[in-house]
Amino acid sequence: MKKPNADALQERVQAILDAAVATGNAIGCQAAAYVDGELVLNAYAGWLDKSCSRRVDDHSLFAVYSTGKGIASTAFLRLVERGLLGLDQAVGEIWPEFACNGKETTTIRHILQHRSGVCIRTPYDSIPQIADWEEMCRRVAAVKPVFPPGSATRYQTINYSWLLCEPAQRVTGKPFQQIVTEEVFQPAGMTNMFFGVPDEALPRVATVYRGADMPPIPTPTPCWDYSLEEIMNTRLIQQACLPGFNCITNAIDLAKHYSRLLDCATDGRLLSKEMIREACVMSLAPNDPPPASRASWGTHGLGYAVSDPDENNVARHFGHGGYGGPDGGAWQPGRMAFGLTGNLMGPTGKLRGDVISAIKQACTQ
């Protein structure tokens, strides 16, 4: 991307964000993009809360929910590359308590591809209990899968926190917060991404709100829909390490993470080209319905949501979005990585689509 195009992109996306705030489609938001390893977009608008007392800047921090799954997956795949785990290794070899109730054949690959069958959100009795790692691991380990492992693809939602990270902790002997710091944050120079926000950074965290267009909160409570906004506005959860849903970051670090996974990342890339290619191979499980078309085909590779297959069924686009609108990912043909944050949860397809479309257009000019 040439510098004049970067200037035009900054103006265009800034106008999109400003309009979203002005029309009430956003309270606060950020967008960032890297092309060829260079930051070419850093836009932000709005407020950290409805009182409009704290303006958003590029160091403001937002809950990005499942968008953090992509970052946790990168840390995990670095362990795989070092031989600490095998993709086709049985989870029960690492986590013996998990090998019960039909999960005995579950592999690491099944978890990364969302094919474990442990896809119903594990219940909790109170919000503080969500942060009780041992108790939630015990509950996940005792679950009976919805289908035989490997036979279908179904998103593991909240459970990804424990399904992915408990094996990582057992093979390294380290808490996952330390793993992701050592494997991703420090090598990539990411200082504004957290699975557990330190005290000094809490004033920069945006308050999350449920948008008017979101479905009503179901009863009885508590349940995961009761609601993720309340859960993520709880300090205990903000300061816990729950990588399936509680990443808090800014758009720049989201984009920077994916820029370090592209072929243009010659300086300190996080994963090898071979691992990224394997992580982006698109496939169907035996009981998955066929895609309506190649253009509409999306699935999960190794931890990342993948779409837009090339002639070899390798995804051109990979990354992970989150509840209510945040997103982070990479578009391989344009050697582009992006991050998008916000604190008004709701159907934000248009805002997300407008921002990503603007970035892709700039990449091809």
Secondary structure, 3 states (H helix, E strand, C coil): CCHHHHHHHHHHHHHHHHHHHHCCCCCEEEEEEEECCEEEEEEEEEECCCCCCCECCCCCEEEEECCHHHHHHHHHHHHHHCCCCCCCCEHHHHCHHHCCCCCCCCEHHHHHCCCCCCCCCCCCCCHHHHCCHHHHHHHHHCCCCCCCCCCCCCCCHHHHHHHHHHHHHHHHCCCHHHHHHHHHHHHHCCCCEECCCCHHHHHHECCCEECCCCCCCCCCCCCCCCCHHHHHCCHHHHCCCCCCCCEEECHHHHHHHHHCCCCCCCCCCCCCHHHHHHHCECCCCCCCCCCCCCCCCEEECCCCEEEEECCCCEEEEEEEECCCCCEEEEEHHHCEEEEEEECEECCCHHHHHHHHHHHHHHHHC
